[in-house]
Amino acid sequence: MRIERANVQVETWPLLNPFRISRGAKTEATVVTITLTANGHEGRGECCPYPRYGETVEQTTATLRQFDWRPFDELTLPEMRQMLITQLPASGVRNALDCALWDLDAKLSGTPVWQLAGLPKPKPLTTCYTLSLDSPVAMAEHAVRKSDCKLLKLKLGDRDLDADRMQAVRDARPDARLVCDANEGWPLSNLTHLVDAAVACNIELVEQPLAADKDAALSTIAPGVPLCADESAAPGIAIADLSRHYQAVNIKLDKTGGLTAALSTITEARSLGLRIMIGSMVSTSLSMAPAALLGSLTDWVDLDSPLLLARDRPAAMRIQEGMLSVPSPELWG
């Protein structure tokens, strides 16, 4: 199989509302896409460069445009995906390439990716809906406005008000399942107090309470709620190392370096007793589609970008009453 053409594009997608976490706010999602052409068919992949790990749009774009496909000419598409793992580190670059190869394989074979990968047939998934970091009152009001969403994710990261935020949202939505994400924003001195507050509010999961370099401190407490690695689950970090400090891991294709690696990561995480969230960066439905195929293998799905964007791609995935639709063949896979 020979890749005849690779077209790389940088795209900016405005958000419906500013998206705030502990590290700041954003008003748009910038993604990099690649379209691979072979035998008259095209396969697409998308990644979202993550500055937290030193990735930039410029570097990602340059790497994709300069990628040398000649060593792949005599390989099958599955062999190409495996070769990517040996040639490139886990990154957004590898994610875009891997997902484009899966999509191309589906187009050429006439077989959907879920079957090629040996995954369960996709079905609608209950996804988190993210409440951006705001005052306790504003977050509670937002939760009420999204009464059709039964699984809410609270962005936290302000030690003085986070307990109030959790309580306000719980009081406003006693019917909802809640998870929260501190994005490394809790100080060690407040950790026990805030974890106890999460337990009192019947929070199901606390993501990344401490800065990633403070993980060892998590072993000193016995949390009443599972703690989930997100920023600590950096590209290339061993899942076994995370399992010493966390009870769950947020798996994102931009960090595993694609669907191929995510499949093995899920298997390893389960073998170590970890619970799993499948997540993503803020990006378009083209990023959500491959991640959604893994939803049935996980405990929580956090793929709500279609609700966060002011506009999305043609044939975009939909979220109705908190349920994420199955990706269409026109979109991906």
FIPA-264730 format. One line per 2 residues: number of its first residue (from 1); their letters; for each residue x, y, z of N, C-alpha, C, O. Coordinates in steps of 0.02 Angstrom, whole numbers. Layout:
<atoms>
NUM) a) X,Y,Z,X,Y,Z,X,Y,Z,X,Y,Z | ...
</atoms>
This chain:
<atoms>
1) mr) 42,-60,0,0,0,0,44,62,0,91,68,40 | 29,108,-45,69,169,-49,25,230,-34,-29,238,-63
3) ie) 47,271,13,13,334,27,32,383,-27,91,402,-33 | -16,404,-66,-3,446,-125,1,520,-108,38,558,-139
5) ra) -38,540,-57,-39,612,-41,-58,620,33,-98,581,59 | -29,670,65,-46,687,134,-57,762,139,-12,802,129
7) nv) -119,780,153,-137,851,156,-148,871,229,-189,842,264 | -110,920,252,-113,942,322,-143,1012,326,-125,1056,287
9) qv) -190,1021,373,-223,1085,381,-227,1104,455,-235,1061,498 | -221,1169,468,-234,1197,535,-303,1229,534,-318,1269,490
11) et) -344,1213,582,-413,1238,584,-428,1267,653,-405,1242,704 | -468,1320,654,-489,1351,716,-565,1349,720,-600,1370,673
13) wp) -590,1324,776,-662,1316,786,-683,1356,848,-660,1341,903 | -726,1406,840,-746,1446,898,-788,1405,947,-826,1361,927
15) ll) -782,1422,1011,-822,1390,1063,-886,1429,1074,-890,1489,1061 | -936,1394,1097,-1001,1426,1110,-995,1476,1167,-1024,1530,1164
17) np) -956,1459,1218,-942,1503,1275,-869,1494,1296,-840,1442,1281 | -840,1543,1329,-771,1533,1353,-766,1472,1398,-810,1458,1439
19) fr) -712,1434,1389,-701,1372,1426,-646,1384,1476,-589,1396,1457 | -663,1381,1541,-615,1398,1594,-597,1337,1635,-640,1298,1656
21) is) -532,1330,1646,-506,1280,1693,-458,1317,1740,-452,1378,1736 | -424,1280,1783,-381,1312,1833,-323,1349,1801,-296,1396,1831
23) rg) -302,1328,1741,-243,1359,1709,-261,1417,1663,-216,1449,1636 | -325,1432,1654,-343,1488,1611,-405,1472,1570,-440,1423,1583
25) ak) -419,1516,1521,-480,1510,1481,-462,1509,1407,-410,1534,1387 | -507,1479,1367,-498,1479,1295,-566,1493,1263,-618,1477,1291
27) te) -565,1523,1203,-626,1539,1168,-631,1503,1101,-680,1510,1065 | -580,1464,1084,-580,1427,1021,-538,1364,1028,-494,1359,1071
29) at) -552,1317,984,-512,1255,981,-472,1256,917,-499,1264,863 | -407,1248,924,-363,1245,865,-340,1173,857,-310,1144,902
31) vv) -354,1145,799,-338,1075,785,-297,1070,721,-298,1115,679 | -262,1015,715,-224,1000,654,-252,935,625,-258,885,660
33) ti) -269,937,561,-296,877,528,-249,854,472,-213,894,443 | -251,789,459,-215,761,403,-262,716,364,-300,678,393
35) tl) -260,722,298,-299,680,253,-251,640,210,-212,669,172 | -254,574,215,-211,529,177,-249,500,118,-307,479,126
37) ta) -218,499,60,-250,473,0,-212,412,-26,-151,411,-31 | -250,359,-41,-222,298,-70,-276,263,-110,-332,254,-86
39) ng) -259,242,-170,-306,204,-213,-374,238,-220,-426,205,-222 | -373,305,-225,-435,341,-237,-478,352,-176,-534,377,-182
41) he) -454,335,-116,-492,344,-54,-453,388,-6,-392,394,-10 | -490,421,39,-459,466,87,-475,444,159,-530,422,174
43) gr) -426,452,202,-435,440,273,-414,501,312,-362,531,297 | -453,520,363,-439,582,400,-424,568,473,-450,522,504
45) ge) -380,609,500,-365,608,571,-356,679,596,-337,724,559 | -370,689,660,-366,755,691,-329,750,758,-338,701,794
47) cc) -289,801,773,-259,805,839,-263,876,865,-274,923,827 | -254,882,930,-256,947,963,-189,955,1001,-182,928,1056
49) py) -141,991,973,-76,999,1006,-85,1027,1076,-124,1074,1087 | -49,998,1124,-60,1013,1195,2,1047,1224,52,1013,1235
51) pr) 0,1112,1235,59,1148,1262,83,1120,1328,142,1126,1344 | 38,1089,1368,57,1061,1433,115,1011,1426,154,1002,1472
53) yg) 120,979,1366,173,931,1353,221,955,1300,255,915,1268 | 224,1021,1290,273,1050,1244,253,1046,1171,295,1060,1128
55) et) 191,1028,1156,170,1025,1086,144,1093,1063,109,1127,1100 | 161,1112,1002,136,1173,973,104,1157,906,118,1106,875
57) ve) 60,1201,884,28,1193,818,81,1193,763,78,1154,716 | 130,1238,770,181,1245,718,223,1182,713,235,1157,657
59) qt) 246,1155,769,287,1095,768,247,1035,743,273,994,704 | 185,1029,766,143,974,745,131,976,669,137,925,636
61) ta) 116,1034,644,103,1042,572,166,1025,532,162,989,482 | 222,1050,553,285,1038,517,302,964,517,323,937,465
63) tl) 293,930,574,309,859,578,265,818,531,289,773,497 | 201,834,530,155,798,487,170,810,413,168,764,372
65) rq) 187,871,396,201,887,326,266,857,302,274,841,243 | 313,848,347,379,822,328,384,746,336,436,717,323
67) fd) 331,715,359,334,643,373,350,603,310,319,615,257 | 397,558,315,420,519,257,382,453,254,391,409,296
69) wr) 340,446,203,300,386,195,335,332,155,309,276,150 | 393,345,127,425,296,83,440,230,118,431,178,86
71) pf) 463,229,181,475,163,213,411,122,223,415,63,240 | 353,152,213,289,118,224,261,87,161,210,53,163
73) de) 293,98,103,263,82,38,244,9,30,195,-7,-3 | 282,-36,60,268,-108,50,228,-139,107,220,-200,111
75) lt) 203,-96,152,167,-121,211,92,-120,201,66,-81,161 | 57,-163,236,-16,-159,241,-34,-102,289,9,-78,326
77) lp) -96,-82,289,-117,-28,334,-109,-48,407,-85,-7,447 | -128,-108,428,-113,-127,498,-39,-126,514,-19,-106,569
79) em) 2,-147,468,75,-144,479,99,-72,484,144,-57,523 | 69,-27,445,87,44,450,72,71,520,111,108,548
81) rq) 14,52,547,-4,77,613,45,52,666,63,90,712 | 66,-9,661,114,-35,708,183,-2,699,218,10,748
83) ml) 201,12,637,265,44,625,266,115,653,319,138,676 | 210,149,651,207,216,680,228,215,754,262,260,777
85) it) 206,163,790,222,158,861,297,151,872,323,176,922 | 332,119,826,404,111,833,442,173,810,499,184,831
87) ql) 411,213,766,447,270,737,433,336,772,475,381,771 | 375,343,804,356,407,833,338,398,907,311,346,926
89) pa) 353,448,948,331,445,1018,255,457,1022,225,484,976 | 226,437,1078,156,453,1090,146,528,1088,181,565,1124
91) sg) 100,551,1047,92,623,1036,30,635,994,-1,588,968 | 12,699,987,-42,718,942,-26,701,870,-71,681,832
93) vr) 37,708,851,58,691,783,41,618,768,10,603,717 | 62,573,812,49,502,800,-25,487,801,-49,444,764
95) na) -63,522,844,-135,512,846,-167,528,779,-207,489,754 | -150,586,751,-180,606,687,-164,555,633,-208,537,594
97) ld) -101,533,630,-81,485,579,-116,417,589,-141,388,541 | -117,394,650,-147,329,665,-222,329,648,-246,283,616
99) ca) -257,382,669,-329,384,655,-344,391,581,-393,364,556 | -301,428,545,-309,434,472,-300,366,439,-335,350,391
101) lw) -253,326,463,-241,259,435,-300,213,449,-319,173,406 | -328,216,509,-387,177,524,-445,196,478,-479,153,451
103) dl) -456,261,469,-510,285,426,-499,263,354,-546,241,320 | -437,268,331,-421,246,263,-433,171,255,-459,149,204
105) da) -415,132,305,-426,60,304,-500,45,297,-520,1,258 | -542,81,335,-614,70,331,-641,87,261,-683,51,235
107) kl) -616,141,233,-640,162,167,-619,112,113,-659,95,69 | -558,88,117,-533,42,66,-564,-27,72,-577,-60,21
109) sg) -577,-49,132,-602,-116,143,-678,-121,144,-707,-175,136 | -711,-63,154,-783,-64,162,-805,-93,228,-863,-113,236
111) tp) -760,-96,276,-773,-124,342,-764,-70,395,-712,-38,396 | -812,-58,438,-805,-5,489,-748,-19,536,-730,-77,548
113) vw) -720,34,564,-662,27,608,-677,-17,668,-634,-55,690 | -737,-12,695,-751,-52,755,-744,-127,741,-723,-165,784
115) ql) -761,-148,679,-752,-218,662,-679,-233,648,-654,-286,669 | -644,-188,614,-572,-198,601,-533,-206,666,-486,-245,670
117) ag) -554,-169,717,-518,-169,781,-544,-222,829,-516,-230,884 | -596,-259,810,-623,-310,854,-659,-281,915,-659,-310,968
119) lp) -691,-222,905,-726,-188,960,-801,-202,958,-826,-222,906 | -836,-192,1013,-909,-199,1012,-940,-149,964,-913,-95,952
121) kp) -997,-167,936,-1033,-122,892,-1050,-58,929,-1077,-61,985 | -1036,1,901,-1049,64,936,-1123,74,952,-1167,53,914
123) kp) -1135,106,1007,-1202,125,1027,-1198,193,1060,-1144,214,1081 | -1255,229,1066,-1252,294,1100,-1224,287,1171,-1236,238,1205
125) lt) -1187,338,1191,-1151,336,1255,-1173,395,1299,-1183,450,1275 | -1179,381,1363,-1189,436,1411,-1122,472,1419,-1073,441,1441
127) tc) -1119,536,1402,-1057,574,1408,-1062,627,1462,-1117,652,1476 | -1006,643,1492,-1003,701,1536,-1022,764,1497,-1009,769,1437
129) yt) -1052,811,1531,-1057,879,1506,-1018,922,1554,-1029,920,1614 | -971,962,1527,-924,998,1569,-951,1066,1590,-973,1106,1548
131) ls) -950,1080,1655,-965,1145,1682,-900,1183,1692,-858,1164,1733 | -891,1236,1653,-830,1276,1656,-821,1306,1725,-870,1321,1760
133) ld) -758,1317,1745,-743,1346,1811,-774,1416,1817,-763,1459,1775 | -813,1425,1870,-848,1488,1881,-867,1492,1955,-845,1450,1994
135) sp) -906,1542,1973,-927,1548,2042,-975,1490,2059,-1004,1460,2014 | -982,1473,2123,-1029,1419,2141,-1100,1431,2115,-1132,1385,2091
137) va) -1123,1493,2120,-1191,1508,2097,-1197,1499,2021,-1245,1469,1997 | -1147,1524,1984,-1149,1519,1911,-1146,1447,1889,-1181,1427,1842
139) ma) -1105,1406,1922,-1100,1336,1903,-1164,1299,1919,-1185,1255,1880 | -1195,1315,1974,-1259,1284,1991,-1313,1303,1940,-1353,1261,1920
141) eh) -1314,1366,1920,-1363,1388,1871,-1351,1353,1804,-1399,1334,1770 | -1288,1346,1785,-1271,1311,1723,-1294,1238,1727,-1321,1212,1678
143) av) -1285,1206,1784,-1306,1137,1792,-1382,1130,1784,-1405,1081,1755 | -1419,1178,1808,-1492,1177,1802,-1512,1186,1729,-1559,1154,1705
145) rk) -1477,1230,1693,-1493,1241,1622,-1482,1178,1581,-1515,1168,1530 | -1435,1136,1603,-1421,1074,1566,-1454,1015,1602,-1423,964,1613
147) sd) -1517,1024,1619,-1552,972,1656,-1561,908,1616,-1575,855,1644 | -1552,911,1549,-1556,851,1508,-1493,808,1513,-1494,750,1493
149) ck) -1439,836,1539,-1375,800,1546,-1372,769,1616,-1375,805,1666 | -1365,704,1618,-1368,668,1682,-1300,655,1713,-1295,631,1769
151) ll) -1246,670,1676,-1178,660,1701,-1140,725,1690,-1126,744,1634 | -1124,759,1744,-1092,825,1741,-1021,821,1766,-1006,786,1814
153) kl) -977,858,1733,-907,862,1753,-892,934,1774,-898,980,1734 | -873,943,1837,-859,1009,1864,-785,1025,1857,-743,988,1881
155) kl) -770,1080,1823,-701,1104,1821,-688,1144,1885,-723,1193,1899 | -638,1122,1922,-621,1154,1986,-549,1178,1982,-519,1181,1929
157) gd) -521,1196,2041,-452,1218,2042,-441,1281,2083,-388,1312,2078 | -491,1301,2123,-485,1359,2167,-500,1334,2238,-557,1322,2255
159) rd) -447,1327,2278,-455,1293,2342,-504,1328,2388,-534,1295,2430 | -513,1393,2382,-556,1430,2428,-630,1419,2415,-671,1426,2460
161) ld) -648,1401,2352,-718,1396,2334,-739,1328,2307,-798,1317,2294 | -692,1282,2299,-709,1220,2267,-759,1178,2306,-803,1147,2277
163) ad) -754,1176,2372,-803,1139,2412,-872,1170,2403,-922,1134,2399 | -875,1236,2400,-940,1270,2389,-966,1255,2319,-1027,1247,2310
165) rm) -921,1252,2269,-943,1235,2201,-975,1166,2199,-1029,1157,2170 | -941,1117,2229,-969,1049,2228,-1037,1047,2263,-1083,1015,2239
167) qa) -1042,1080,2320,-1104,1078,2357,-1160,1115,2320,-1217,1092,2320 | -1143,1171,2288,-1194,1209,2251,-1222,1169,2193,-1282,1169,2182
169) vr) -1178,1136,2156,-1202,1096,2099,-1241,1036,2124,-1292,1018,2094 | -1218,1004,2177,-1256,947,2204,-1325,968,2227,-1374,933,2214
171) da) -1330,1026,2262,-1395,1050,2285,-1441,1066,2226,-1501,1054,2228 | -1411,1094,2172,-1451,1113,2114,-1473,1053,2073,-1525,1054,2041
173) rp) -1431,1000,2074,-1445,941,2032,-1438,877,2073,-1391,838,2062 | -1484,866,2119,-1480,805,2160,-1488,741,2118,-1469,687,2140
175) da) -1515,748,2057,-1526,691,2014,-1465,671,1973,-1462,616,1946 | -1415,715,1969,-1360,706,1921,-1304,664,1951,-1291,665,2011
177) rl) -1270,628,1907,-1205,598,1924,-1152,653,1915,-1154,690,1866 | -1105,657,1961,-1055,710,1959,-985,682,1962,-970,636,2001
179) vc) -941,709,1920,-869,699,1927,-837,768,1927,-869,817,1906 | -776,774,1951,-744,839,1952,-671,833,1931,-641,780,1935
181) da) -645,889,1907,-577,891,1880,-542,954,1905,-562,1010,1887 | -491,946,1947,-455,1003,1975,-399,1028,1931,-372,1081,1944
183) ne) -382,991,1878,-328,1012,1832,-266,1035,1870,-238,1088,1855 | -244,995,1919,-183,1008,1957,-190,1068,2004,-139,1094,2027
185) gw) -251,1090,2018,-260,1153,2052,-266,1151,2128,-268,1203,2160 | -268,1091,2158,-276,1088,2231,-207,1084,2265,-164,1046,2244
187) pl) -198,1124,2317,-135,1119,2355,-137,1058,2401,-191,1037,2422 | -80,1031,2415,-77,972,2459,-108,987,2527,-138,942,2557
189) sn) -100,1048,2552,-127,1066,2618,-203,1060,2621,-230,1051,2676 | -237,1066,2565,-311,1063,2564,-337,997,2536,-397,988,2530
191) lt) -292,952,2519,-313,891,2483,-365,851,2522,-418,835,2495 | -351,835,2585,-396,794,2624,-464,828,2632,-516,795,2625
193) hl) -464,893,2646,-527,930,2654,-569,927,2590,-629,916,2593 | -537,938,2532,-574,940,2469,-597,872,2447,-651,865,2418
195) vd) -556,820,2459,-578,752,2443,-637,733,2488,-684,701,2464 | -635,751,2551,-691,738,2596,-754,774,2572,-809,747,2576
197) aa) -746,836,2547,-803,873,2521,-832,838,2460,-893,836,2451 | -789,810,2419,-812,773,2360,-852,711,2381,-905,697,2352
199) va) -828,676,2432,-864,618,2457,-932,639,2484,-982,605,2471 | -935,694,2521,-998,717,2550,-1049,736,2497,-1109,732,2508
201) cn) -1024,758,2438,-1068,778,2384,-1083,722,2335,-1112,732,2282 | -1062,661,2353,-1073,602,2311,-1043,612,2242,-1074,596,2191
203) ie) -981,638,2240,-943,643,2178,-915,574,2162,-888,540,2206 | -920,552,2099,-899,485,2079,-824,479,2067,-795,425,2074
205) lv) -792,535,2049,-723,533,2027,-692,601,2035,-725,652,2021 | -630,604,2057,-592,667,2061,-531,661,2016,-487,619,2028
207) eq) -529,702,1963,-472,701,1917,-417,748,1941,-430,804,1962 | -357,724,1936,-295,763,1944,-299,816,1998,-295,876,1982
209) pl) -306,796,2061,-311,847,2114,-247,887,2123,-250,948,2133 | -189,854,2121,-125,888,2133,-86,896,2068,-100,864,2018
211) aa) -36,939,2071,11,944,2015,43,876,2003,55,838,2049 | 58,862,1939,83,796,1921,146,777,1959,157,718,1972
213) dk) 188,825,1976,250,808,2011,239,797,2086,287,786,2123 | 177,800,2109,161,787,2179,124,720,2188,95,708,2241
215) da) 125,678,2137,87,615,2140,102,573,2201,57,542,2229 | 164,572,2222,183,528,2278,142,543,2341,130,499,2381
217) al) 121,606,2348,82,624,2408,14,590,2410,-15,582,2463 | -11,568,2353,-76,536,2351,-75,468,2386,-127,444,2408
219) st) -17,439,2391,-11,374,2425,-17,380,2500,-21,329,2535 | -18,441,2526,-21,451,2598,-93,457,2623,-104,461,2683
221) ia) -142,457,2578,-212,463,2599,-251,402,2575,-229,367,2529 | -308,391,2605,-353,337,2585,-418,371,2561,-465,377,2600
223) pg) -420,391,2499,-477,430,2475,-542,389,2473,-541,330,2457 | -597,421,2490,-662,388,2487,-693,393,2418,-750,372,2408
225) vp) -656,421,2370,-679,429,2301,-620,413,2256,-563,431,2273 | -630,379,2200,-573,364,2156,-539,428,2131,-572,476,2112
227) lc) -472,427,2132,-433,482,2104,-408,460,2035,-385,403,2026 | -413,506,1987,-400,490,1917,-342,530,1890,-340,591,1897
229) ad) -294,496,1860,-237,530,1829,-258,558,1761,-289,524,1720 | -242,622,1751,-253,653,1686,-187,684,1662,-152,655,1621
231) es) -170,743,1688,-106,772,1670,-48,726,1688,3,726,1654 | -55,688,1742,-2,640,1760,5,584,1709,58,554,1704
233) aa) -49,570,1673,-47,518,1621,-19,549,1557,-51,550,1505 | 42,574,1563,75,609,1507,96,558,1454,103,499,1469
235) pg) 107,581,1393,131,535,1341,194,499,1364,242,531,1385 | 194,433,1358,253,394,1376,257,372,1448,300,332,1466
237) ia) 213,397,1491,213,378,1562,185,307,1569,134,291,1538 | 218,265,1608,197,196,1617,133,193,1659,129,224,1712
239) ia) 84,155,1635,22,147,1672,35,115,1740,2,131,1789 | 83,70,1743,99,37,1807,122,88,1859,105,81,1918
241) dl) 158,139,1838,179,192,1885,118,230,1911,115,247,1970 | 70,244,1867,11,281,1888,-31,241,1938,-61,269,1984
243) sr) -31,175,1929,-73,133,1971,-50,133,2044,-87,111,2088 | 9,157,2058,33,161,2127,1,219,2165,0,220,2226
245) hy) -25,268,2128,-52,328,2160,-125,341,2144,-158,379,2180 | -151,312,2091,-219,326,2068,-260,263,2064,-235,207,2061
247) qa) -326,274,2064,-373,218,2056,-406,218,1986,-442,172,1969 | -392,270,1947,-421,276,1880,-374,317,1836,-329,351,1861
249) vn) -384,312,1770,-343,350,1723,-388,376,1667,-432,340,1643 | -375,438,1647,-410,468,1591,-368,455,1528,-313,481,1522
251) ik) -394,416,1483,-358,398,1422,-382,443,1365,-441,444,1348 | -334,479,1336,-348,524,1280,-304,504,1222,-244,492,1230
253) ld) -333,500,1162,-295,477,1105,-237,523,1087,-186,500,1061 | -244,587,1101,-188,633,1088,-129,617,1133,-72,636,1117
255) kt) -140,584,1190,-85,567,1235,-60,496,1225,-1,483,1234 | -105,449,1207,-81,382,1192,-48,379,1124,-9,333,1110
257) gg) -63,428,1081,-36,427,1014,-77,387,966,-51,356,919 | -144,387,977,-189,356,929,-231,300,957,-223,279,1015
259) lt) -277,277,916,-323,223,935,-286,157,945,-302,120,992 | -236,143,904,-199,80,909,-168,74,979,-176,22,1011
261) aa) -133,125,1001,-101,123,1067,-152,126,1123,-142,96,1176 | -208,162,1112,-259,166,1164,-289,98,1180,-305,84,1238
263) ls) -296,56,1129,-323,-12,1141,-279,-51,1189,-305,-83,1235 | -214,-49,1179,-169,-85,1224,-165,-51,1293,-155,-85,1343
265) ti) -171,15,1294,-170,51,1358,-229,32,1401,-222,23,1461 | -288,26,1371,-348,5,1408,-339,-65,1436,-355,-77,1494
267) te) -313,-110,1396,-301,-179,1420,-254,-180,1479,-266,-215,1528 | -200,-141,1475,-152,-138,1530,-182,-107,1592,-172,-132,1648
269) ar) -220,-53,1583,-250,-20,1641,-298,-67,1677,-299,-69,1739 | -337,-103,1640,-384,-150,1671,-346,-205,1709,-367,-226,1763
271) sl) -291,-228,1680,-253,-282,1713,-224,-259,1780,-209,-299,1824 | -215,-193,1786,-188,-164,1848,-242,-141,1896,-228,-113,1949
273) gl) -305,-155,1878,-360,-138,1922,-383,-66,1919,-422,-43,1961 | -361,-29,1869,-381,41,1862,-448,47,1827,-464,9,1782
275) ri) -488,95,1850,-548,114,1813,-528,164,1759,-474,194,1762 | -572,173,1710,-552,210,1650,-604,262,1631,-664,248,1630
277) mi) -580,322,1615,-619,373,1581,-589,381,1511,-528,384,1504 | -632,384,1461,-608,402,1394,-623,475,1384,-681,496,1388
279) gs) -571,515,1370,-579,587,1364,-548,612,1300,-526,573,1258 | -545,678,1294,-514,709,1236,-498,781,1253,-522,809,1302
281) mv) -458,811,1210,-449,884,1213,-512,916,1184,-555,882,1156 | -518,982,1192,-574,1017,1160,-560,1021,1086,-515,1057,1064
283) st) -598,984,1047,-585,978,975,-650,959,941,-703,961,973 | -648,941,877,-709,930,840,-731,857,842,-698,815,872
285) sl) -788,844,811,-814,776,809,-767,727,774,-773,667,785 | -721,752,734,-673,708,701,-626,677,753,-602,621,743
287) sm) -613,711,808,-575,682,864,-619,638,908,-595,589,936 | -683,657,915,-727,618,959,-741,549,931,-748,501,970
289) ap) -745,542,864,-767,480,834,-724,419,852,-751,370,876 | -658,422,842,-618,363,861,-619,350,936,-619,292,957
291) aa) -620,402,976,-622,393,1049,-688,360,1070,-690,320,1116 | -743,378,1035,-809,352,1053,-813,276,1044,-851,243,1079
293) ll) -773,249,998,-774,176,988,-750,139,1050,-765,79,1058 | -714,174,1094,-687,142,1155,-734,151,1214,-721,124,1268
295) gs) -789,187,1205,-832,204,1262,-859,145,1299,-864,146,1360 | -876,92,1263,-905,33,1296,-855,-5,1338,-873,-48,1378
297) lt) -790,12,1331,-738,-22,1369,-719,17,1432,-676,-4,1470 | -752,74,1444,-731,118,1498,-787,128,1549,-843,105,1540
299) dw) -770,162,1604,-818,176,1657,-851,244,1650,-909,253,1669 | -815,292,1622,-842,359,1610,-822,382,1540,-767,368,1517
301) vd) -867,417,1507,-854,445,1441,-857,521,1448,-906,548,1474 | -805,555,1425,-801,628,1428,-785,655,1358,-729,675,1344
303) ld) -835,654,1315,-826,673,1244,-880,724,1225,-918,713,1178 | -883,778,1262,-939,826,1253,-923,885,1208,-961,933,1206
305) sp) -866,882,1172,-848,940,1130,-903,962,1081,-910,1022,1069 | -944,915,1053,-998,939,1009,-1045,990,1042,-1075,1031,1007
307) ll) -1051,988,1108,-1093,1038,1142,-1054,1101,1160,-1085,1153,1174 | -988,1098,1159,-947,1156,1179,-931,1201,1119,-915,1260,1129
309) la) -935,1174,1058,-917,1213,998,-976,1254,974,-1034,1233,979 | -961,1313,947,-1013,1354,916,-1036,1323,850,-1094,1331,831
311) rd) -991,1287,817,-1008,1250,756,-961,1190,752,-907,1190,783 | -981,1141,714,-942,1079,709,-940,1057,636,-966,1092,592
313) rp) -909,1001,623,-901,976,556,-968,951,526,-1014,936,564 | -972,946,460,-1029,911,430,-1031,839,456,-979,808,469
315) aa) -1091,812,462,-1101,745,489,-1073,738,560,-1050,685,580 | -1075,793,598,-1048,794,666,-1087,747,711,-1144,730,698
317) mr) -1053,726,763,-1087,687,815,-1134,732,854,-1120,792,862 | -1188,705,879,-1238,743,915,-1242,719,987,-1227,662,1003
319) iq) -1263,765,1030,-1276,747,1100,-1347,769,1116,-1362,829,1116 | -1389,721,1131,-1458,735,1149,-1474,700,1214,-1464,640,1222
321) eg) -1500,740,1262,-1515,715,1329,-1454,679,1359,-1461,628,1392 | -1396,708,1346,-1335,683,1375,-1307,621,1342,-1258,592,1366
323) ml) -1336,599,1285,-1314,540,1250,-1277,560,1186,-1303,597,1145 | -1216,534,1179,-1174,548,1121,-1192,498,1066,-1192,437,1077
325) sv) -1206,524,1006,-1227,481,951,-1169,439,925,-1111,453,938 | -1187,387,888,-1137,345,854,-1108,384,795,-1145,415,758
327) ps) -1041,384,786,-1012,421,729,-1036,392,662,-1041,331,654 | -1051,437,616,-1074,415,550,-1015,399,505,-960,425,515
329) pe) -1025,355,455,-971,339,409,-945,400,371,-887,404,351 | -990,450,361,-969,511,326,-919,551,367,-878,588,339
331) lw) -922,545,433,-876,582,476,-809,546,480,-757,576,466 | -810,483,501,-748,445,512,-763,372,523,-814,354,554
333) g) -720,330,497,-719,260,517,-770,214,486,-771,154,502
</atoms>
